[in-house]
Amino acid sequence: MSIPLSLWALLALGISTRAAPSSSEDASDLISVAWYTGWHAEDYPPSNVSWSKYSLLHYAFAVTVDSPDELSLEESDESLLPEFVKTAHDNGVKAGLSIGGWTGSRFFSTNFGSSDNRTAFVKTVTNLADKYNLDALDFDWEFPGLQGMGCNIISPDDVDHFTAFLNELRQSDAGSKLLLTAATSIMPYHDSTGNISTNLTAWAEPLDYVALMNYDVFGPATSPFLDDVTGKTPHVAGPSAPLADACAPQDSFKRGSATSGTAAWISAGVPANKILLGVPSYAHSFEVKDVGDNLTTFYPEIDQERNKNKTAGDAWDPPDAPSGVNVCGDIGGPGGSLQYWGLIEQGYLSENGTAARSDLEYKWDGCSQSPFIYDASKQLLISYEDQRSITLKGNFIHDQGLAGFAMWEAGGDKDDQLLDAITSAAKNGNSTINTDDGTPKAASGAASTSDSNGALRLSLSPCFLLAGLLALASTV
């Protein structure tokens, strides 16, 4: 598939006028984005990317340091960046650089914290963009005004300072020619009072696109973090990338979803046609407390004693992953992540992404619209994305008039199974999902009809979105 000329006309318009695409534009103008990780280049070089299926790829990450005059690409192989940009341009694709990330957000607060520092940081990022001939800069701050990795510098004024920086960057000569994007938490940032912001219009105005990271909602690392921040215990497993959460069985399980998160960001002033839905190409595995031979809950308690030993994932998260102490003083090691190809490689899924083993339970959560795998012999629960769940997210993107999607990460897919599924659904809408095995079920609040061949068509009703908004009341 080649990217239509009309898309590049749209992107050119975005560069010169900073206007997001109109929701009335043709569906072929879908914005398809992914992050490319330099540290995985040995297994997944730039030549392996299905470039013709993307609008924009971001190279991850340049990380913040304790000076606004510098950024570090030490962990991401800076020497590969020119090849990445050239390959993107040779294929007619925009090339961006993502700044920050989970371990790279320590000094955003101070680098944005004063007028002098903001001006210096504008110069730093635009110099990088000029040096590497970048088309875009992506800011992945995890998280303004709220602790992320554990030792980030934070301030109640972070969002205001972030807004001031983005405006200064946009108004600069170099910044006016770049696509500017941000990768955000699934629920809106916290304001200076510590509450979820209800007014992010000024923050969003300089940005071309905002990617809502609808993944890691439940994860071995993030579940304890969120539990501790919100006071919601015990630590539990759950869906990594829920489409909905308003119908979750307990309020403490309502941590945000594509539905409630999108509604909240729009309510806070971010236009739908600037929003990219973040989707994962990887799974989370959890060592859980014994739930018996049959999985009866999608939110089992994590066995923290067993998880202290770190749950192994796939070849990109192996048992012998470095276990040194990170910059926060925390012990590293495997985190229980499996790429989509890793699920296939380890025999959890067949080559086409369907159930592979009779000794495992393959479950579908009709509330979050998420698949799970449960291995009773290991008391291991896996939350993952498959072609069914990502197709439903593509339908959601189409029906809500969102700009498109952003996948973490390009190298996690297998033969573009996830990429092709979400692209088709997001462009065309009303996509069908084979339910010959009796799943998936429509979530509460969703209207569904079944074809005679057992395929399910799902369309989200306004009540479904309203239910997502109501979930905000239980979120801290």
DRENGU-884522 format. One record per residue (C-alpha): residue number from 0; residue in one letter; x, y, z. Coordinates in steps of 0.5 Angstrom, whole numbers, plus 500, padded with zeros to 3 digits. Layout:
N
     n   res     X     Y     Z
   NUM     A     X     Y     Z
...
//
This chain:
476
     n   res     X     Y     Z
     0     M   500   500   500
     1     S   503   507   498
     2     I   501   513   502
     3     P   497   518   498
     4     L   499   524   496
     5     S   493   528   499
     6     L   496   525   506
     7     W   503   529   504
     8     A   499   535   502
     9     L   496   535   509
    10     L   502   534   513
    11     A   505   540   509
    12     L   499   544   511
    13     G   500   542   518
    14     I   508   544   518
    15     S   506   551   515
    16     T   499   552   519
    17     R   499   548   525
    18     A   492   546   523
    19     A   490   538   525
    20     P   487   535   519
    21     S   479   536   519
    22     S   475   530   521
    23     S   471   531   514
    24     E   477   529   511
    25     D   477   523   507
    26     A   479   516   511
    27     S   485   515   507
    28     D   488   521   510
    29     L   489   517   517
    30     I   495   518   521
    31     S   499   512   522
    32     V   505   513   527
    33     A   510   508   530
    34     W   516   509   535
    35     Y   522   506   533
    36     T   527   503   538
    37     G   535   504   537
    38     W   537   499   542
    39     H   533   494   538
    40     A   536   495   531
    41     E   541   489   531
    42     D   534   485   531
    43     Y   530   490   527
    44     P   534   494   523
    45     P   531   500   519
    46     S   530   496   513
    47     N   525   492   516
    48     V   520   497   517
    49     S   514   497   513
    50     W   515   504   511
    51     S   509   504   506
    52     K   504   503   511
    53     Y   506   509   516
    54     S   506   517   515
    55     L   511   518   521
    56     L   516   514   525
    57     H   519   517   531
    58     Y   526   515   533
    59     A   526   513   541
    60     F   529   516   545
    61     A   533   522   546
    62     V   533   523   554
    63     T   533   529   558
    64     V   540   531   562
    65     D   541   536   568
    66     S   542   541   563
    67     P   537   544   558
    68     D   543   545   553
    69     E   544   538   552
    70     L   540   531   550
    71     S   543   524   551
    72     L   542   519   545
    73     E   547   514   549
    74     E   542   508   550
    75     S   539   509   543
    76     D   545   509   538
    77     E   545   516   536
    78     S   550   513   530
    79     L   544   510   527
    80     L   539   516   527
    81     P   542   518   520
    82     E   540   512   517
    83     F   533   512   520
    84     V   532   519   517
    85     K   535   517   510
    86     T   531   511   510
    87     A   524   514   512
    88     H   525   520   507
    89     D   527   515   501
    90     N   520   512   503
    91     G   516   518   503
    92     V   515   518   510
    93     K   516   523   516
    94     A   522   522   521
    95     G   521   524   528
    96     L   525   524   534
    97     S   522   522   541
    98     I   525   526   547
    99     G   524   523   554
   100     G   520   516   555
   101     W   520   512   562
   102     T   527   513   564
   103     G   528   519   560
   104     S   524   524   563
   105     R   528   526   569
   106     F   529   533   568
   107     F   524   536   564
   108     S   521   539   570
   109     T   528   543   571
   110     N   529   544   563
   111     F   522   547   562
   112     G   522   551   569
   113     S   525   558   567
   114     S   524   562   562
   115     D   532   562   560
   116     N   532   554   561
   117     R   526   554   556
   118     T   530   558   551
   119     A   536   554   552
   120     F   532   547   551
   121     V   528   550   544
   122     K   535   551   541
   123     T   537   544   544
   124     V   532   541   540
   125     T   532   545   534
   126     N   539   544   533
   127     L   538   537   533
   128     A   532   537   528
   129     D   537   541   524
   130     K   543   536   525
   131     Y   539   530   523
   132     N   534   533   518
   133     L   528   531   522
   134     D   521   533   520
   135     A   518   532   527
   136     L   519   532   535
   137     D   515   528   540
   138     F   515   530   547
   139     D   514   524   551
   140     W   514   526   559
   141     E   512   521   564
   142     F   509   525   567
   143     P   508   533   568
   144     G   507   534   575
   145     L   506   527   577
   146     Q   512   522   579
   147     G   514   517   573
   148     M   520   512   574
   149     G   521   514   581
   150     C   526   520   581
   151     N   524   525   576
   152     I   524   532   578
   153     I   517   534   579
   154     S   513   541   580
   155     P   506   543   581
   156     D   507   548   575
   157     D   510   543   570
   158     V   504   543   565
   159     D   504   551   565
   160     H   512   551   564
   161     F   511   545   558
   162     T   505   550   555
   163     A   510   556   555
   164     F   516   551   552
   165     L   511   549   547
   166     N   509   556   545
   167     E   516   558   545
   168     L   518   552   540
   169     R   512   553   535
   170     Q   514   561   535
   171     S   521   560   533
   172     D   523   560   526
   173     A   526   552   526
   174     G   520   550   530
   175     S   515   553   526
   176     K   517   548   520
   177     L   516   542   524
   178     L   511   537   526
   179     L   510   537   534
   180     T   507   532   537
   181     A   506   529   545
   182     A   506   522   548
   183     T   501   523   554
   184     S   498   519   559
   185     I   491   516   558
   186     M   488   521   563
   187     P   489   528   562
   188     Y   495   531   566
   189     H   495   534   573
   190     D   494   541   574
   191     S   497   545   579
   192     T   492   543   584
   193     G   494   536   583
   194     N   487   534   580
   195     I   486   532   573
   196     S   486   538   568
   197     T   480   540   565
   198     N   483   546   561
   199     L   489   544   556
   200     T   487   548   550
   201     A   493   552   551
   202     W   497   546   552
   203     A   495   543   545
   204     E   494   549   541
   205     P   502   549   539
   206     L   502   541   538
   207     D   500   538   531
   208     Y   498   531   534
   209     V   497   528   541
   210     A   498   520   542
   211     L   494   518   548
   212     M   499   512   551
   213     N   493   507   552
   214     Y   498   501   554
   215     D   501   499   561
   216     V   494   501   564
   217     F   496   495   568
   218     G   503   492   568
   219     P   508   489   573
   220     A   512   496   573
   221     T   506   500   573
   222     S   501   497   577
   223     P   505   498   583
   224     F   506   505   581
   225     L   499   507   580
   226     D   496   503   586
   227     D   501   507   591
   228     V   500   513   588
   229     T   492   512   588
   230     G   492   509   594
   231     K   488   503   591
   232     T   491   496   593
   233     P   492   491   593
   234     H   496   490   587
   235     V   493   487   581
   236     A   493   485   574
   237     G   489   487   569
   238     P   488   489   561
   239     S   494   493   559
   240     A   490   497   553
   241     P   483   497   555
   242     L   478   500   550
   243     A   473   501   556
   244     D   473   501   563
   245     A   467   504   566
   246     C   464   497   567
   247     A   470   494   570
   248     P   467   490   577
   249     Q   470   495   582
   250     D   472   503   582
   251     S   479   501   583
   252     F   480   498   577
   253     K   478   504   573
   254     R   485   507   571
   255     G   483   509   564
   256     S   482   507   557
   257     A   481   509   550
   258     T   474   511   551
   259     S   474   514   558
   260     G   481   517   556
   261     T   479   520   549
   262     A   473   523   552
   263     A   477   526   558
   264     W   482   529   553
   265     I   477   532   549
   266     S   473   535   555
   267     A   480   538   557
   268     G   480   542   550
   269     V   484   537   545
   270     P   481   536   539
   271     A   479   529   537
   272     N   482   530   530
   273     K   489   532   533
   274     I   488   525   538
   275     L   492   519   536
   276     L   490   513   540
   277     G   496   509   542
   278     V   496   502   542
   279     P   501   496   544
   280     S   505   491   540
   281     Y   507   487   546
   282     A   504   484   552
   283     H   505   484   559
   284     S   505   477   563
   285     F   504   477   571
   286     E   505   472   576
   287     V   499   472   580
   288     K   496   469   586
   289     D   493   462   585
   290     V   486   463   582
   291     G   485   455   581
   292     D   485   451   574
   293     N   480   456   571
   294     L   481   464   571
   295     T   475   467   574
   296     T   477   474   574
   297     F   481   479   570
   298     Y   484   482   576
   299     P   487   477   580
   300     E   492   479   585
   301     I   499   480   583
   302     D   504   475   587
   303     Q   509   480   589
   304     E   513   475   593
   305     R   514   471   586
   306     N   515   478   582
   307     K   521   480   586
   308     N   525   475   582
   309     K   522   479   576
   310     T   518   475   571
   311     A   522   473   564
   312     G   519   476   557
   313     D   521   474   550
   314     A   528   475   547
   315     W   527   483   548
   316     D   526   482   555
   317     P   530   475   557
   318     P   531   472   564
   319     D   538   474   564
   320     A   536   482   563
   321     P   541   486   566
   322     S   539   487   574
   323     G   544   492   576
   324     V   541   499   579
   325     N   538   504   575
   326     V   539   512   576
   327     C   533   511   581
   328     G   537   506   585
   329     D   532   501   583
   330     I   534   494   581
   331     G   533   492   574
   332     G   532   486   570
   333     P   526   483   566
   334     G   519   486   566
   335     G   515   480   563
   336     S   514   484   557
   337     L   513   479   550
   338     Q   512   482   544
   339     Y   507   480   539
   340     W   512   476   535
   341     G   514   473   542
   342     L   508   470   544
   343     I   508   467   537
   344     E   515   465   538
   345     Q   514   462   545
   346     G   508   458   543
   347     Y   502   462   546
   348     L   499   464   539
   349     S   500   460   533
   350     E   503   464   527
   351     N   497   467   525
   352     G   495   470   532
   353     T   490   465   534
   354     A   490   460   540
   355     A   496   455   540
   356     R   495   450   546
   357     S   490   446   549
   358     D   493   447   556
   359     L   492   454   556
   360     E   486   458   557
   361     Y   484   464   552
   362     K   479   469   555
   363     W   476   475   552
   364     D   474   480   557
   365     G   467   483   554
   366     C   468   490   559
   367     S   475   492   557
   368     Q   475   488   550
   369     S   481   485   551
   370     P   484   478   550
   371     F   488   474   556
   372     I   492   468   556
   373     Y   492   464   563
   374     D   497   458   564
   375     A   495   455   571
   376     S   501   451   571
   377     K   505   457   572
   378     Q   500   462   575
   379     L   501   466   569
   380     L   496   471   566
   381     I   498   475   560
   382     S   494   481   557
   383     Y   496   482   550
   384     E   493   485   544
   385     D   491   481   538
   386     Q   487   482   531
   387     R   480   482   534
   388     S   482   487   540
   389     I   486   492   535
   390     T   481   492   530
   391     L   476   494   535
   392     K   480   500   537
   393     G   481   502   529
   394     N   473   502   529
   395     F   473   507   535
   396     I   478   511   532
   397     H   474   511   525
   398     D   467   513   529
   399     Q   470   518   534
   400     G   474   522   528
   401     L   481   521   531
   402     A   487   523   527
   403     G   490   516   527
   404     F   494   511   531
   405     A   501   511   534
   406     M   504   504   536
   407     W   509   502   541
   408     E   513   499   537
   409     A   514   498   530
   410     G   519   492   531
   411     G   514   488   536
   412     D   509   486   531
   413     K   509   480   527
   414     D   508   480   519
   415     D   504   487   520
   416     Q   498   483   523
   417     L   496   488   528
   418     L   498   494   524
   419     D   494   492   518
   420     A   488   490   522
   421     I   488   497   526
   422     T   489   501   519
   423     S   484   497   515
   424     A   479   498   521
   425     A   481   506   522
   426     K   480   507   515
   427     N   474   504   514
   428     G   470   503   520
   429     N   465   498   522
   430     S   470   492   521
   431     T   468   485   522
   432     I   471   480   527
   433     N   471   473   527
   434     T   467   470   533
   435     D   466   463   531
   436     D   469   461   538
   437     G   464   465   541
   438     T   468   471   543
   439     P   469   477   543
   440     K   462   479   546
   441     A   460   486   546
   442     A   462   491   552
   443     S   456   493   556
   444     G   453   500   553
   445     A   455   498   546
   446     A   451   496   540
   447     S   452   490   536
   448     T   449   485   531
   449     S   451   478   529
   450     D   452   476   521
   451     S   450   469   519
   452     N   457   467   519
   453     G   458   469   526
   454     A   462   475   525
   455     L   461   481   530
   456     R   460   488   528
   457     L   461   493   534
   458     S   459   501   534
   459     L   460   505   540
   460     S   454   509   542
   461     P   454   516   545
   462     C   452   512   552
   463     F   458   508   552
   464     L   462   515   551
   465     L   458   518   557
   466     A   460   511   561
   467     G   467   513   560
   468     L   466   520   562
   469     L   463   517   569
   470     A   469   513   570
   471     L   473   520   571
   472     A   470   521   578
   473     S   473   515   581
   474     T   480   517   578
   475     V   485   520   582
//
